[in-house]
C-alpha cells in the first residue's frame, strides 16, 4: 500500500521557508502555481509537504528552520511521540562530533539498524525505556534528531523537543523547567559539600544538574510522577554529570516514595503547586508528618516535610515555593511547629519573573533537619531579593551611564546582583546567626519568638520592611533628594530625545522591499554570525579560564554594560565582542530592546550563551540599520520557535536589500529610536524609585510633610483705608 505524503499547515510552511505567516498568505493569493490544499478544512487547510518543498525550491527558498524546529515539525508530521527516542539522544550525545557525522552519512537502512542498536545499549539507564523498532518512514525523524544533537553538542535541545512532544500527547500540565540561574542559586544555598542529593520532583533534572556542577555531589537521586520527565532527567544527568552515580525513578513521591528508607545530605526541589489531590486522606497517618498533618490545601507543606524526612540530622533542603505557603491561614499550625523546632532557617523572596508562573514572586525556603540534643536555633533569616536586585540594577546602570548614555530598567532580572545578595546574606547568617547585622529593606534576622504569633506569617517583605526605621531620617532625606534630582535630569534628557522628527509618511501605501535572510547574507559574506560554543562535558586541561566580563541577554534588554561574572565562560568557546557588532537576544519576549550595536563599553567582553552576534561588513551593511531590522517585533516573531520559551533562530531573521547610503539614513533613525527608548527607560526607573522612596519614607516615619508656607504679608492693615 503506498505511503501517504506528510501534510503541513500554513504556519509550518512559514517556519520551513523562514518567512512570516502573512507572506505565505500572500503566496497563496498571488501565485496560481502555489500547491492546492490536499486536506484539512477551508479555515485550516493542509498542504502536501513534498509539493510545498518543490514549489519553494523553484522559487529559491531553501529551508531555514533550525534543527530543533525541524525535529519538532518532523515529529508532528510522522505522528511520533518523543518518549521512545530519549535513549537515542543519550547515545548520540555521548558520541564525538566526528562519530555523529559518520553516522549521519550512513544509508537509510544502516542508520535504522545503528539507531536501534544504540538505543538498546543505553535503554537500561533510562527509567521505563524499552527496546524500540524503527520503520522506513521514521528515517526523517532519526536524521532530524541527529542534526539537532550535532547542532548544540549537548542533546539538551533535542531532549526539550521530545519531552514537549510527549507532554502534548498527555493530559499533564504545569510542567516548567527551573531556569538555570535559579537552579544555580538554589544549589549554592546548600552549605558545604554534599555527597548525596535528592530531588523528589526532579522534572527535567536541572536542580540536580546544578548540584552536580557545584561539586561534591557524587550520588544523585530523582523521582517524578511524569514518566517522560523522569526519563528526560535521567538522560540529562547522565550527560551533565557522567561521573556521578545517578538513580531516577518514575512515581508520585508523596504517595509512592521510591526512596522511602533513604536519607541524604541535601534535598533540592521545585514541587508542584496548588495540588489538592496530593493524597491527604490516604496519607493522614504517614510518619513523615512530624510537624503536623498538612491540610488538604497545603500540598506545599507536605513537600516541605517530605524533604525534611529524607535528610540526615543537620542536612539542608532548598525548596522553591509559592508565596501563599508562607501566609495561608490553613497552614499556620504546621508553620508554627516548623519554626519552633528550628527547621526553617531562611525564606528568600524572589521578584516576579524568576520562574513560572512568571507573574508571581516565588520564595526559596531553606530548611535544616534538627539534630537531636543539638543547639537551639533562635532566629530565622528573611531576605527580599526583589529590593536587592533593583538596587543592583541601579548601581550597574549608574556605572555604565557615562559609557553608554543609558540607564537600565527593571524589566529583565539582574541575576548576578540577585544571586550575590542572597548568597551574601545567607553566608553572613550561617557564619554567625547571633551577630547578624540587618540590612534595611533587604535582610533581617527575626527571633523565633517574634514569629510565633496568631499568623506565623513567614513572608519576607513583612519582616524586612520592619527594619526600614533603622535608616536615619537625615540620610533618608538626602538619598531621596539625590534620586529626585536625577529624575529631573532624566526627564530633561528624555524631552531632548523626543524632539527628533527625522521621519515622514512613506506615501499612500507602506513601502515594500526585497529581503534576504541573515543566513543568506552570511553565505554571501555580508556578515558573520557568531555564538558561544556549548560547554564541553569534560573541560580540557589547557583551556584558559575567561577573566573578561560577559554580555548577557538582560544586558541588552536593560541597556546596561556587560554584567556576567568573569570566569563564567571558557574564553576558548566564546567570541570576543568588537565595536560595531550587532547583538540580538536569543530568547524572545519580555520588555526592553531585542537588539543593539556594541560600543566601547561592550568591546572586549565575551558573548553570553543567550545572545546572537552579527558582525557586518561595514562596506556592505550599516550596523544600526541591521540592528533596527533584526530586532523588529515582526521579524523576531517570525524567526522564533518554541512554546513556553521562544528561541530566536538567527539565520531566519530577514533584512531589506537597500543601498548603503539609504541604509545609513535608516541606521541614524534607528539609533535615535534606541536613544529614545533608553532615556524613557531611565526616566521611568527614576520616577518609580523616587515615588518608592518618598512613599516608604512618609509611611515609615523617616520623612514628614513640610509645614505650610507662611501667608503673604499684608502691607495694608485692616481698617487703614480711608472711606
C-alpha positions in Angstrom: 0.0 0.0 0.0 1.6 3.3 -1.0 2.5 5.6 1.9 0.7 9.0 2.1 2.9 12.0 1.9 3.1 14.2 5.0 0.9 17.3 5.2 1.8 20.7 6.7 -0.1 23.8 7.8 0.5 27.3 6.6 2.2 28.1 9.9 4.6 25.2 9.3 5.3 26.4 5.8 6.3 29.8 7.2 8.8 28.1 9.5 10.2 25.9 6.8 10.7 28.8 4.4 11.8 31.2 7.1 9.1 33.8 6.4 6.1 35.2 8.2 2.6 33.7 8.0 1.4 36.8 6.2 4.0 36.1 3.4 2.6 32.5 3.0 -0.9 34.0 2.7 0.3 36.4 0.0 1.9 33.5 -1.9 -1.4 31.6 -1.8 -3.3 34.6 -3.2 -0.8 35.9 -5.8 0.7 32.7 -7.3 -1.5 30.4 -9.2 1.0 27.6 -9.1 1.1 27.5 -5.3 0.2 24.0 -4.2 -3.5 23.4 -3.7 -4.7 22.1 -0.3 -4.6 18.4 0.0 -6.6 18.1 3.2 -7.8 19.9 6.3 -10.6 22.4 6.1 -11.3 25.7 4.4 -10.3 27.6 7.5 -7.3 25.4 8.3 -6.0 23.8 5.1 -3.2 21.2 4.9 -0.7 21.0 2.1 1.4 18.2 0.7 4.9 18.6 2.1 6.7 17.3 -1.0 4.7 19.7 -3.2 5.5 22.6 -0.9 9.2 21.8 -0.9 9.2 21.5 -4.7 7.5 24.9 -5.1 9.8 26.6 -2.6 12.8 25.1 -4.5 11.7 26.6 -7.8 11.4 30.0 -6.1 14.8 29.8 -4.4 13.5 29.5 -0.9 15.7 26.9 0.9 14.6 25.8 4.3 15.9 28.0 7.2 14.4 26.2 10.1 16.8 25.5 12.9 17.5 21.8 13.8 15.3 21.9 16.9 12.3 23.3 14.9 13.0 20.8 12.1 12.8 18.0 14.7 9.6 19.4 16.2 7.9 19.6 12.8 9.1 16.2 11.7 7.8 14.5 14.8 4.3 16.0 14.2 4.3 15.0 10.6 5.1 11.4 11.4 2.8 11.3 14.4 5.6 10.0 16.6 5.8 10.6 20.4 9.1 11.6 22.0 9.5 9.1 24.8 10.9 6.3 22.7 13.6 8.5 21.3 15.1 9.7 24.5 17.6 6.9 24.8 18.7 7.7 21.3 19.5 11.3 22.4 21.7 9.8 25.1 23.5 7.6 22.7 24.0 10.3 20.1 25.2 13.0 22.7 27.8 10.5 24.1 29.4 10.3 20.7 32.0 12.8 19.4 31.1 15.2 16.6 33.1 13.2 14.2 31.3 10.0 15.2 27.9 11.7 14.8 28.9 13.0 11.3 29.9 9.4 10.3 26.5 8.0 11.5 24.7 10.8 9.6 26.4 9.6 6.4 25.1 6.1 6.6 22.4 4.8 4.2 18.8 4.8 5.5 18.7 1.1 6.3 22.1 1.2 8.0 21.1 4.2 10.0 17.9 2.5 11.3 19.9 -0.6 12.4 22.5 1.6 14.1 19.8 3.6 15.9 18.0 0.5 17.2 21.3 -0.9 18.5 22.4 2.3 20.1 19.0 2.8 21.8 19.1 -0.8 23.1 22.6 -0.3 24.6 21.5 2.5 26.8 17.9 1.6 27.5 18.6 0.2 30.9 19.9 3.6 32.0 16.6 5.4 31.3 13.7 4.5 33.6 10.8 2.8 31.8 12.6 2.8 28.4 12.0 -0.3 26.2 13.6 -1.6 23.1 12.2 0.3 20.0 12.0 -0.7 16.4 12.1 1.9 13.7 10.4 1.7 10.3 11.5 3.2 7.0 9.1 6.1 7.3 10.9 7.1 10.6 14.2 7.9 8.8 13.4 11.7 8.6 12.9 11.8 12.4 16.1 10.0 13.0 18.1 12.3 10.8 16.5 15.4 12.2 17.3 14.2 15.7 21.0 13.6 14.8 21.2 17.1 13.3 19.7 18.6 16.4 22.2 16.9 18.7 25.0 17.8 16.4 24.0 21.4 16.4 24.1 22.1 20.1 26.5 19.3 21.1 24.8 18.6 24.4 21.5 17.0 23.4 19.5 19.4 25.6 17.6 21.0 22.6 16.6 17.5 21.4 15.5 16.5 24.9 13.4 19.6 25.2 11.6 19.0 21.9 11.0 15.3 22.6 9.6 16.0 26.1 7.5 18.8 24.7 6.0 16.4 22.1 5.3 13.7 24.7 3.6 16.1 27.0 1.4 17.4 24.2 0.0 13.9 23.8 -0.8 13.6 27.5 -3.1 15.3 29.9 -0.2 16.5 32.1 0.0 20.3 32.6 2.1 22.7 34.7 5.5 21.2 33.8 8.1 24.0 33.8 11.8 23.8 33.7 13.6 25.6 36.6 15.6 28.4 34.9 19.4 27.7 35.0 20.3 30.9 37.1 17.7 30.0 39.7 18.9 26.3 39.8 22.4 27.5 40.3 21.4 29.8 43.1 19.4 27.1 44.9 22.4 24.7 44.6 24.8 27.3 46.0 22.5 27.9 49.0 23.3 24.4 50.3 26.1 24.9 52.8 29.2 22.8 52.5 29.9 19.8 50.3 27.1 17.2 49.9 27.8 13.7 48.7 24.2 12.6 48.2 21.4 14.8 46.9 17.7 14.1 46.3 15.1 15.9 44.2 11.7 14.2 44.8 10.0 16.2 41.9 13.0 16.3 39.6 11.3 17.3 36.3 14.0 17.9 33.7 16.8 17.4 36.2 18.0 21.0 36.2 18.3 21.3 40.0 20.3 18.0 40.4 22.5 19.0 37.5 23.2 22.3 39.2 24.1 20.5 42.4 26.5 18.2 40.5 28.1 21.3 38.9 28.6 22.8 42.3 30.9 19.9 43.1 30.9 17.2 45.8 27.5 15.7 44.8 28.5 12.3 43.5 25.3 10.4 44.2 22.1 11.9 42.7 18.6 10.6 43.3 15.5 11.8 41.4 11.8 10.9 41.2 9.0 12.3 39.1 5.4 11.3 38.6 5.5 12.1 34.8 7.3 9.3 33.0 8.8 11.4 30.2 10.1 14.0 32.8 11.8 11.2 34.8 13.3 9.8 31.5 14.4 13.3 30.4 16.0 13.9 33.8 17.9 10.6 33.7 19.3 11.4 30.2 20.2 15.0 31.0 22.0 14.0 34.2 23.9 11.2 32.5 25.2 13.8 30.1 25.8 16.6 32.5 27.4 14.5 35.3 28.8 11.4 33.7 31.0 10.6 36.7 28.1 10.6 39.2 26.0 7.7 40.4 22.5 8.5 39.1 19.2 6.9 40.1 15.9 8.2 38.7 12.6 6.6 39.3 9.1 7.1 38.0 6.3 7.7 40.5 4.5 10.1 42.8 6.9 10.8 45.7 4.2 11.6 48.2 2.0 8.6 47.5 4.7 6.1 46.4 8.1 7.1 47.6 10.7 5.2 45.6 13.4 6.1 48.3 11.3 5.6 51.4 14.3 4.5 53.5 16.8 6.9 52.1 18.4 9.8 53.9 20.7 12.2 52.1 22.9 15.2 52.8 20.7 17.7 50.8 17.3 17.9 49.1 16.6 20.4 46.3 13.1 20.6 44.9 10.7 22.7 42.8 7.5 20.8 43.6 4.1 21.2 42.0 1.9 24.0 43.5 -1.7 24.1 44.5 -2.4 20.4 44.2 -5.4 19.5 46.3 -5.3 15.9 45.2 -1.9 15.1 46.7 -3.1 12.2 48.9 -4.4 14.0 52.1 -6.8 11.3 53.1 -4.7 8.2 52.4 -1.6 9.7 54.0 -3.2 11.1 57.1 -1.1 8.9 59.4 2.1 9.0 57.5 5.2 9.0 59.6 6.7 11.9 57.6 4.3 14.4 59.2 6.5 15.2 62.2 5.3 18.8 62.2 1.6 18.1 61.8 -0.7 16.7 59.1 -0.7 19.1 56.2 -4.2 20.4 55.4 -5.7 19.4 52.1 -5.0 22.9 50.6 -1.3 22.8 51.8 0.4 20.3 49.4 3.5 22.5 49.6 3.8 21.9 53.3 3.6 18.1 52.6 6.6 18.5 50.2 8.4 20.5 52.9 8.0 17.7 55.4 8.8 15.0 52.8 12.1 16.8 52.2 12.9 17.0 55.9 12.1 13.3 56.4 14.8 12.4 53.8 17.6 14.5 55.4 20.3 13.3 57.8 20.4 15.3 61.0 21.7 18.9 60.2 21.1 18.2 56.5 19.7 21.0 54.4 16.8 21.3 52.0 16.2 24.1 49.5 12.7 24.3 48.0 11.1 26.8 45.6 7.5 27.5 46.8 4.7 29.9 46.1 4.3 32.9 48.4 0.9 31.8 49.8 2.7 28.9 51.6 4.2 31.5 53.9 1.0 33.1 55.0 -2.1 30.9 54.3 -4.2 30.5 57.5 -4.7 26.8 56.9 -1.0 26.1 57.2 -0.4 28.2 60.4 -0.1 25.2 62.8 2.4 23.4 60.6 4.4 26.6 60.1 4.4 27.2 63.8 5.9 23.7 64.6 8.5 24.1 61.8 9.6 27.5 63.1 9.5 26.4 66.8 11.7 23.3 66.1 14.3 25.3 64.2 13.6 23.5 60.9 13.0 26.8 59.0 16.4 28.6 58.6 15.6 31.2 55.9 13.0 32.4 53.5 14.2 34.3 50.4 11.7 36.3 48.3 12.3 36.4 44.5 10.9 39.0 42.2 8.2 38.1 39.7 9.7 36.6 36.5 12.3 34.4 38.3 10.4 31.2 37.3 7.0 30.1 36.2 4.4 31.2 37.0 6.1 34.4 35.9 3.6 36.8 37.4 4.2 35.6 40.9 7.1 36.4 43.1 8.1 32.9 44.4 10.1 32.1 47.5 13.1 29.9 48.4 12.7 28.1 51.7 15.9 26.9 53.3 15.3 24.1 55.8 17.6 22.2 58.2 16.6 19.0 59.9 17.0 19.5 63.7 19.7 17.4 65.3 18.7 15.6 68.5 20.0 17.4 71.5 21.6 19.9 69.1 22.0 23.7 69.6 18.9 25.8 69.8 18.1 27.9 66.6 16.9 31.2 67.8 16.2 33.2 64.6 15.1 32.9 61.0 16.6 34.9 58.2 14.4 36.8 55.8 15.7 38.2 52.5 13.9 40.3 49.9 15.9 39.9 46.7 13.4 42.0 44.7 14.7 45.0 46.6 18.3 43.9 46.3 18.0 43.2 42.5 16.5 46.6 42.0 19.4 48.2 43.8 21.9 46.1 41.8 20.2 47.3 38.6 20.6 50.9 39.7 24.2 50.5 40.7 25.2 48.8 37.5 23.3 51.3 35.4 25.0 54.2 37.2 28.4 52.7 36.5 27.5 52.3 32.8 25.8 55.7 32.4 28.9 57.6 31.4 30.0 55.0 28.9 26.6 54.2 27.3 24.5 57.2 27.9 21.7 55.0 29.1 20.3 53.6 32.3 18.9 50.1 32.9 15.3 49.2 33.6 14.0 46.5 35.9 12.1 44.7 33.2 14.7 41.9 33.0 16.0 40.2 36.1 19.6 41.1 37.2 20.6 37.5 38.2 24.2 38.4 39.1 23.0 41.0 41.6 20.1 38.9 42.9 22.4 35.9 43.4 25.1 37.9 45.1 22.6 39.5 47.5 21.0 36.2 48.5 24.3 34.3 49.0 26.0 37.2 50.9 23.1 37.4 53.4 22.9 33.7 53.8 26.6 33.3 54.3 26.7 36.0 56.9 23.7 34.5 58.8 25.1 30.9 58.8 28.5 32.1 59.9 27.2 33.9 63.0 23.4 34.0 63.4 23.5 35.8 66.7 25.8 38.5 65.3 23.9 39.0 62.0 23.5 42.7 61.1 20.2 43.6 59.5 20.3 45.4 56.1 17.3 47.8 55.9 15.0 46.9 53.1 16.9 43.8 52.2 17.5 41.3 55.0 16.6 40.8 58.7 17.1 38.0 61.2 13.9 37.7 63.2 13.8 36.0 66.6 11.8 32.8 66.6 9.7 34.0 69.5 8.6 37.0 67.4 7.3 34.8 64.6 5.1 32.6 66.9 2.0 34.9 66.8 -1.5 34.3 65.6 -0.5 34.4 61.9 3.0 32.8 61.8 3.4 34.8 58.6 6.8 34.0 57.0 6.5 36.5 54.1 9.9 38.2 53.8 8.5 41.6 52.9 6.5 41.7 56.1 9.6 41.4 58.2 12.2 43.2 56.1 10.1 46.3 55.9 10.1 46.5 59.7 13.8 47.3 59.6 13.4 50.5 57.5 13.2 52.6 60.6 16.9 51.9 61.1 17.7 54.4 58.4 18.5 57.8 59.9 15.9 60.4 58.7 18.6 62.8 57.6 20.2 60.0 55.5 16.8 59.0 54.0 16.0 62.7 53.1 19.4 63.1 51.5 19.1 59.9 49.4 15.6 60.8 48.3 16.6 64.3 47.2 19.5 62.8 45.2 17.2 60.5 43.4 14.7 63.4 42.8 17.4 65.5 41.2 18.5 62.6 38.9 14.8 62.3 37.9 14.7 65.9 36.9 17.8 65.5 34.8 16.5 62.3 33.3 13.2 63.9 32.3 15.1 66.7 30.6 17.2 64.1 28.6 14.0 62.3 27.6 12.5 65.5 26.4 15.5 66.3 24.3 15.5 62.8 22.7 11.8 63.1 21.9 12.3 66.3 19.9 13.7 64.5 17.0 11.3 64.5 14.0 13.5 63.0 11.2 10.7 60.9 9.8 7.8 61.3 7.4 4.9 59.4 5.8 6.0 56.9 3.1 3.2 57.8 0.9 -0.3 56.4 0.2 0.9 52.8 1.0 3.6 51.3 3.1 6.9 50.8 1.4 7.8 47.3 0.3 11.3 45.9 -0.4 13.1 42.7 -1.3 14.6 40.9 1.7 17.2 38.3 2.4 17.7 36.1 5.5 20.7 36.5 7.7 21.8 33.1 6.7 21.8 34.2 3.0 23.7 37.3 3.9 26.3 35.2 5.8 26.7 32.9 2.9 27.3 35.9 0.7 30.0 37.3 3.0 28.0 40.5 4.0 28.1 39.4 7.7 29.3 36.7 10.0 27.1 35.0 12.6 28.8 34.0 15.8 27.7 32.4 19.1 29.2 30.9 22.2 30.0 27.3 21.9 28.3 24.9 24.3 30.4 23.9 27.4 32.0 20.5 26.7 31.2 17.7 29.1 34.8 17.5 30.2 36.9 20.6 30.1 40.3 20.2 28.6 43.1 20.9 31.0 44.9 23.5 28.8 41.8 25.7 28.2 42.2 29.1 29.7 39.5 30.4 32.0 37.9 33.6 31.0 38.6 36.7 33.1 36.6 39.0 30.9 33.0 40.2 31.7 30.2 38.5 29.9 27.4 40.3 27.9 24.0 38.7 28.7 20.5 38.9 27.2 19.3 41.0 30.1 22.1 43.5 29.5 20.6 44.1 26.0 17.1 44.4 27.4 18.2 46.9 30.2 20.7 48.8 28.1 23.5 48.2 30.6 27.1 47.3 30.2 28.2 43.6 30.3 27.2 42.2 33.7 28.0 38.5 33.5 30.6 37.3 36.1 34.1 36.9 34.8 35.1 33.3 34.6 31.5 32.1 33.9 32.6 31.1 30.4 35.6 29.4 28.9 37.4 32.0 26.7 38.2 29.5 24.0 34.4 28.9 23.4 33.1 32.5 23.5 33.6 35.2 20.8 35.0 38.5 22.0 32.7 41.4 21.2 34.0 44.2 19.0 32.7 47.7 18.5 30.1 47.7 15.7 28.9 44.2 16.3 25.1 43.7 16.3 23.9 41.9 19.4 20.5 40.2 19.5 18.8 38.4 22.4 18.4 34.7 21.8 15.2 34.5 23.9 12.2 36.5 22.6 9.6 38.2 24.9 9.7 40.5 27.8 10.3 44.2 27.9 13.3 46.1 26.6 15.3 46.2 23.4 15.9 43.0 21.5 19.0 44.2 19.7 21.7 46.9 20.0 25.0 47.8 18.4 28.1 47.2 20.5 30.0 50.3 21.6 33.2 50.9 23.5 31.7 49.7 26.8 30.8 46.3 25.2 34.1 45.9 23.3 36.3 43.2 24.7 33.6 41.4 26.7 32.7 37.8 26.0 29.5 36.9 24.2 27.0 35.3 26.6 25.3 32.0 25.7 21.8 33.6 25.2 23.0 36.2 22.7 23.5 36.1 19.0 26.3 38.2 17.4 26.1 39.5 13.9 29.4 41.0 12.6 28.5 43.1 9.5 31.0 44.1 6.7 30.8 47.9 7.1 31.3 48.3 3.4 28.0 46.4 2.7 25.9 46.8 5.9 25.3 49.6 8.3 25.3 48.3 11.9 22.4 50.4 13.2 20.3 49.6 10.1 21.0 45.9 10.7 20.2 46.1 14.4 16.9 48.0 13.7 15.5 45.5 11.3 16.9 42.4 13.1 15.3 43.5 16.4 11.9 44.4 15.0 8.9 42.7 16.7 7.6 41.2 13.4 11.0 39.9 12.4 11.6 38.3 15.9 8.1 36.7 16.0 8.6 35.1 12.5 12.0 33.7 13.5 11.1 32.4 16.9 10.2 28.8 17.8 9.0 27.1 21.0 6.0 27.1 23.3 6.8 28.3 26.8 10.1 29.8 25.9 10.6 31.4 22.4 14.1 30.9 21.0 15.2 33.2 18.1 16.6 31.4 15.1 19.2 33.9 13.9 19.5 32.6 10.4 15.8 33.1 9.8 15.8 36.9 10.6 15.3 38.9 7.4 16.9 42.2 6.3 15.8 44.5 3.4 18.2 44.8 0.5 18.9 48.5 0.3 21.9 50.6 -1.0 24.4 51.5 1.7 23.7 55.2 1.6 20.0 54.5 2.3 20.9 52.0 5.0 22.8 54.8 6.8 19.7 57.0 6.8 17.7 54.2 8.3 20.6 53.5 10.7 20.6 57.0 12.0 16.8 56.9 12.6 17.2 53.6 14.4 20.0 55.0 16.6 17.7 57.8 17.6 14.9 55.3 18.4 17.4 53.4 20.6 18.4 56.6 22.5 14.7 57.5 23.0 14.0 54.0 24.4 17.0 54.2 26.7 16.1 57.6 28.0 12.4 56.6 28.5 13.5 53.6 30.5 15.9 55.6 32.6 13.2 58.2 33.4 10.6 55.5 34.2 13.0 53.8 36.6 14.0 57.1 38.3 10.3 58.1 38.7 9.5 54.7 40.2 12.5 54.9 42.5 11.6 58.4 43.6 8.0 57.6 44.3 9.0 54.4 46.2 11.5 56.2 48.5 9.0 59.1 49.2 6.1 56.8 50.0 8.3 54.5 52.1 9.8 57.4 53.9 6.4 59.0 54.7 4.8 55.8 55.9 7.8 54.7 57.8 8.2 57.9 59.7 11.6 58.9 58.3 10.1 61.7 56.3 7.3 64.2 57.2 5.4 66.7 55.1 6.9 70.2 55.1 4.9 72.7 57.1 2.7 75.1 55.2 4.3 78.3 53.9 3.5 81.4 55.9 0.8 83.6 54.5 2.0 86.6 52.4 2.5 89.8 54.4 -0.3 92.4 54.0 1.1 95.9 53.7 -2.4 97.5 54.4 -3.7 96.5 57.8 -7.4 96.1 58.1 -9.3 99.3 58.6 -6.5 101.6 57.5 -8.0 102.6 54.2 -10.0 105.8 54.1 -13.6 105.9 53.2 
